Amino acid sequence: MKKILIILSAALMLFNVGCKEELENDFVNPEIYSPTANVPSGMFAAMMSRERNFKNAYAEYWWHLDIGGMGGYDQLVMRTLWSGQSYYASLNDNKVMASTYALDLYFYGHNSDFRELPEMEKKIAGMTDAQMADNEIYVPLARMVRGWRATKAVDLFNSVPYSDALKGTEGQFFPKFDNPVDIYKSVINDLGTLPGELDGLYAGMSSDGKRIFNSQDIIFGGDLMKWKQWASAVRLRLAVRMAGIDLDFSRAAITDILSKGQLPTSDLFTSSAAWINKDGNHWKLGVAERDYAAFVSAFWMYQMDRDTNHVYNPGKDDPRLPVFVMPNRDTVYMPMSYDFLIGDKINTYVRNDNNAKYGYNFGYMRYSYYTDIDRYMKYNNFCLPNPCTFVRNTAPWRAFTAAEVDFLLAEAALFGYASTGNSPENYLKSGVVNSINYWYAQNATSNWNMVSDANRWFLKPAAPDAADVDAFAEIVLNEYRKAGSNEEKLGVIITQKYVHLNIQDFVEVFTELRRTRYPKLPILKFGGSVALKPMIERYPYPGAEAANNKLSLADVADQDNFTSPIFWVIPSRRGVDYYEPGFNDKYFYNRYLGVPESFQW
């Protein structure tokens, strides 16, 4: 009997490990709400609770904050650069990519995560008038979120199933791949009309219906104005993104957005943090557990450390540097060289307790920055993201930031997509200031018990003086003014958006990189001379489509690759690299004067 119990216990442990992700996707925190599967309010809550609806998934960050993921391709993060990392050499052939599972989340999510929607609509249609009045409001909200999710799939795959999907009960099991322009236009139109239905639907609800709605709306807690602001911001993002393809359509949409006056003017957050487990917010755990692959890249760091002297100089450097990046063991901001041969010499040495050197193969980064900050500061030579900003805090999940709205309006004003009422420069400055304020506010919510008087200066840095913020904003504006063409001016705007969105929203960074060809990324040097500059335009379709939807897939076979651009890449940018034209010595440092012993060999 004892042996049987041991075997059963071991089997149960394996079951729990294997099913953890599925269980977390299927069940949500009962302290937030109690979904009832057979009523519309419960169906809506279940749909909104799923990862990638406002909160991102653990698997997304675990897979994509690595060299083969989006966070690696857009050079926000990187592993140790040394020749032993042989898979780096496969980048130019697009042989290294994120897990198929992590990509499938994006391709199927706007359908699989809204599987209750058809049944919910059917149930409501069969209700009495009074019952219908208490439940109709869930339909436009679910449709808005599903549409937004569909556009994120478009941004990675181009044509995807949309209009024919979710029709299994009607006998439609092989949905067509919709034209991506049609999907974008449909969603932009829905985000313009559906929010207008909300006030009337809410007014017609009973007091009990309103109470249930307010509790089951785990996104905004029944705050309809926040739903309208979110819809306006997402609609602006999509309209700006496709303005180069259909200017008349986008101009009409942007003009309508501005006329309604519902764009958020401050950061828009969900009503509560996403699903919480024992180690903190679920997506944040994905960031934390990828720390060995998530060194802050030299490119991201040098957008903030402007003079590349590895210390923060207020009034000259970006004030976001100390709130984004932890210094290394020598209290300087040190990224890795982009030259693999130099990486071979440094080999990411850390120190053990006897001060002996460890190389890559002996457990570099074995002292995790999000659990043991003291050992990190004792041993690590290269910088990682600030854990109080990105992991160890209680900030609610952001729905949309004021800074991104500013950067979108800056682009719209620059190219005359619509009459915005302000100049690109003013929007750009506002975006920089709002971004700085946003990230210091995120960091301020940290109550991590590892913060002490000895490390507070770098884990929870004081908010910068207004004069230092204005000084840096003026530096950015001068870069904008000096830019020769509108495309180069756009590059300044997008670079600031890159810094702002960073690893928290690497998907948007990757999308804007491919759409605008900015910022221009440095080229990695492998083996002394090989230039690593993979040009990923999109992702191939999941392998399951060839088995389960073969005929529909055949219609878009020419898109099943890494290299055909997404529809929103305008003709003049197609074929244009999003890399610098050649090697840049700034990223190939051997050693710098004043850098401590860590980098002497």
Secondary structure in CASP SS format (residue, H / E / C, confidence):
PFRMAT SS
TARGET T0000
AUTHOR 0000-0000-0000
METHOD secondary structure of the structure
MODEL  1
M C 1.00
K H 1.00
K H 1.00
I H 1.00
L H 1.00
I H 1.00
I H 1.00
L H 1.00
S H 1.00
A H 1.00
A H 1.00
L H 1.00
M H 1.00
L H 1.00
F H 1.00
N H 1.00
V H 1.00
G H 1.00
C H 1.00
K H 1.00
E H 1.00
E H 1.00
L H 1.00
E H 1.00
N H 1.00
D H 1.00
F C 1.00
V C 1.00
N C 1.00
P C 1.00
E C 1.00
I C 1.00
Y C 1.00
S C 1.00
P C 1.00
T C 1.00
A C 1.00
N C 1.00
V C 1.00
P H 1.00
S H 1.00
G H 1.00
M H 1.00
F H 1.00
A H 1.00
A H 1.00
M H 1.00
M H 1.00
S H 1.00
R C 1.00
E C 1.00
R C 1.00
N C 1.00
F C 1.00
K C 1.00
N C 1.00
A C 1.00
Y H 1.00
A H 1.00
E H 1.00
Y H 1.00
W H 1.00
W H 1.00
H H 1.00
L C 1.00
D C 1.00
I C 1.00
G C 1.00
G C 1.00
M H 1.00
G H 1.00
G H 1.00
Y H 1.00
D C 1.00
Q C 1.00
L C 1.00
V E 1.00
M E 1.00
R C 1.00
T C 1.00
L C 1.00
W C 1.00
S C 1.00
G C 1.00
Q C 1.00
S H 1.00
Y H 1.00
Y H 1.00
A H 1.00
S H 1.00
L H 1.00
N H 1.00
D H 1.00
N C 1.00
K C 1.00
V C 1.00
M C 1.00
A C 1.00
S C 1.00
T H 1.00
Y H 1.00
A H 1.00
L H 1.00
D H 1.00
L H 1.00
Y H 1.00
F H 1.00
Y H 1.00
G H 1.00
H H 1.00
N H 1.00
S H 1.00
D C 1.00
F C 1.00
R C 1.00
E C 1.00
L H 1.00
P H 1.00
E H 1.00
M H 1.00
E H 1.00
K H 1.00
K H 1.00
I H 1.00
A H 1.00
G C 1.00
M C 1.00
T C 1.00
D H 1.00
A H 1.00
Q H 1.00
M H 1.00
A H 1.00
D H 1.00
N H 1.00
E C 1.00
I C 1.00
Y H 1.00
V H 1.00
P H 1.00
L H 1.00
A H 1.00
R H 1.00
M H 1.00
V H 1.00
R H 1.00
G H 1.00
W H 1.00
R H 1.00
A H 1.00
T H 1.00
K H 1.00
A H 1.00
V H 1.00
D H 1.00
L H 1.00
F H 1.00
N C 1.00
S C 1.00
V E 1.00
P E 1.00
Y C 1.00
S C 1.00
D C 1.00
A C 1.00
L C 1.00
K C 1.00
G H 1.00
T H 1.00
E H 1.00
G C 1.00
Q C 1.00
F C 1.00
F C 1.00
P C 1.00
K C 1.00
F E 1.00
D E 1.00
N C 1.00
P H 1.00
V H 1.00
D H 1.00
I H 1.00
Y H 1.00
K H 1.00
S H 1.00
V H 1.00
I H 1.00
N H 1.00
D H 1.00
L H 1.00
G H 1.00
T H 1.00
L C 1.00
P H 1.00
G H 1.00
E H 1.00
L H 1.00
D H 1.00
G H 1.00
L H 1.00
Y H 1.00
A H 1.00
G C 1.00
M C 1.00
S C 1.00
S H 1.00
D H 1.00
G H 1.00
K H 1.00
R H 1.00
I H 1.00
F H 1.00
N H 1.00
S H 1.00
Q H 1.00
D C 1.00
I C 1.00
I C 1.00
F C 1.00
G C 1.00
G C 1.00
D C 1.00
L H 1.00
M H 1.00
K H 1.00
W H 1.00
K H 1.00
Q H 1.00
W H 1.00
A H 1.00
S H 1.00
A H 1.00
V H 1.00
R H 1.00
L H 1.00
R H 1.00
L H 1.00
A H 1.00
V H 1.00
R H 1.00
M C 1.00
A C 1.00
G C 1.00
I C 1.00
D C 1.00
L H 1.00
D H 1.00
F H 1.00
S H 1.00
R H 1.00
A H 1.00
A H 1.00
I H 1.00
T H 1.00
D H 1.00
I H 1.00
L H 1.00
S H 1.00
K H 1.00
G C 1.00
Q C 1.00
L C 1.00
P C 1.00
T C 1.00
S C 1.00
D C 1.00
L E 1.00
F E 1.00
T C 1.00
S C 1.00
S C 1.00
A C 1.00
A C 1.00
W C 1.00
I E 1.00
N E 1.00
K C 1.00
D C 1.00
G E 1.00
N E 1.00
H H 1.00
W H 1.00
K H 1.00
L H 1.00
G H 1.00
V H 1.00
A H 1.00
E H 1.00
R C 1.00
D H 1.00
Y H 1.00
A H 1.00
A C 1.00
F E 1.00
V E 1.00
S C 1.00
A H 1.00
F H 1.00
W H 1.00
M H 1.00
Y H 1.00
Q C 1.00
M C 1.00
D C 1.00
R C 1.00
D C 1.00
T C 1.00
N C 1.00
H C 1.00
V C 1.00
Y C 1.00
N C 1.00
P C 1.00
G C 1.00
K C 1.00
D C 1.00
D C 1.00
P C 1.00
R C 1.00
L H 1.00
P H 1.00
V H 1.00
F H 1.00
V E 1.00
M C 1.00
P C 1.00
N C 1.00
R C 1.00
D C 1.00
T C 1.00
V C 1.00
Y C 1.00
M C 1.00
P C 1.00
M C 1.00
S C 1.00
Y C 1.00
D E 1.00
F H 1.00
L H 1.00
I H 1.00
G H 1.00
D H 1.00
K H 1.00
I H 1.00
N C 1.00
T C 1.00
Y C 1.00
V E 1.00
R E 1.00
N C 1.00
D C 1.00
N C 1.00
N C 1.00
A C 1.00
K E 1.00
Y E 1.00
G C 1.00
Y H 1.00
N H 1.00
F H 1.00
G C 1.00
Y C 1.00
M C 1.00
R C 1.00
Y C 1.00
S C 1.00
Y C 1.00
Y C 1.00
T C 1.00
D C 1.00
I H 1.00
D H 1.00
R H 1.00
Y H 1.00
M H 1.00
K H 1.00
Y H 1.00
N C 1.00
N C 1.00
F C 1.00
C C 1.00
L C 1.00
P E 1.00
N C 1.00
P H 1.00
C H 1.00
T H 1.00
F H 1.00
V C 1.00
R C 1.00
N C 1.00
T C 1.00
A C 1.00
P C 1.00
W C 1.00
R E 1.00
A E 1.00
F E 1.00
T C 1.00
A H 1.00
A H 1.00
E H 1.00
V H 1.00
D H 1.00
F H 1.00
L H 1.00
L H 1.00
A H 1.00
E H 1.00
A H 1.00
A H 1.00
L H 1.00
F H 1.00
G C 1.00
Y C 1.00
A C 1.00
S C 1.00
T C 1.00
G C 1.00
N C 1.00
S C 1.00
P H 1.00
E H 1.00
N H 1.00
Y H 1.00
L H 1.00
K H 1.00
S H 1.00
G H 1.00
V H 1.00
V H 1.00
N H 1.00
S H 1.00
I H 1.00
N H 1.00
Y H 1.00
W H 1.00
Y H 1.00
A H 1.00
Q H 1.00
N H 1.00
A H 1.00
T C 1.00
S C 1.00
N C 1.00
W C 1.00
N C 1.00
M C 1.00
V C 1.00
S C 1.00
D C 1.00
A C 1.00
N C 1.00
R H 1.00
W H 1.00
F H 1.00
L H 1.00
K C 1.00
P C 1.00
A C 1.00
A C 1.00
P C 1.00
D C 1.00
A H 1.00
A H 1.00
D H 1.00
V H 1.00
D H 1.00
A H 1.00
F H 1.00
A H 1.00
E H 1.00
I H 1.00
V H 1.00
L H 1.00
N H 1.00
E H 1.00
Y H 1.00
R H 1.00
K H 1.00
A C 1.00
G C 1.00
S C 1.00
N H 1.00
E H 1.00
E H 1.00
K H 1.00
L H 1.00
G H 1.00
V H 1.00
I H 1.00
I H 1.00
T H 1.00
Q H 1.00
K H 1.00
Y H 1.00
V H 1.00
H H 1.00
L H 1.00
N H 1.00
I H 1.00
Q H 1.00
D H 1.00
F H 1.00
V H 1.00
E H 1.00
V H 1.00
F H 1.00
T H 1.00
E H 1.00
L H 1.00
R H 1.00
R H 1.00
T H 1.00
R C 1.00
Y C 1.00
P C 1.00
K C 1.00
L E 1.00
P C 1.00
I C 1.00
L E 1.00
K E 1.00
F E 1.00
G C 1.00
G C 1.00
S C 1.00
V E 1.00
A E 1.00
L E 1.00
K C 1.00
P C 1.00
M C 1.00
I C 1.00
E C 1.00
R C 1.00
Y C 1.00
P C 1.00
Y C 1.00
P C 1.00
G H 1.00
A H 1.00
E H 1.00
A H 1.00
A H 1.00
N H 1.00
N C 1.00
K H 1.00
L H 1.00
S H 1.00
L H 1.00
A H 1.00
D C 1.00
V C 1.00
A H 1.00
D H 1.00
Q H 1.00
D C 1.00
N C 1.00
F C 1.00
T C 1.00
S C 1.00
P C 1.00
I C 1.00
F C 1.00
W C 1.00
V C 1.00
I C 1.00
P H 1.00
S H 1.00
R H 1.00
R C 1.00
G C 1.00
V C 1.00
D C 1.00
Y C 1.00
Y E 1.00
E C 1.00
P C 1.00
G C 1.00
F C 1.00
N C 1.00
D H 1.00
K H 1.00
Y H 1.00
F C 1.00
Y C 1.00
N C 1.00
R C 1.00
Y C 1.00
L C 1.00
G C 1.00
V C 1.00
P C 1.00
E H 1.00
S H 1.00
F H 1.00
Q C 1.00
W C 1.00
END
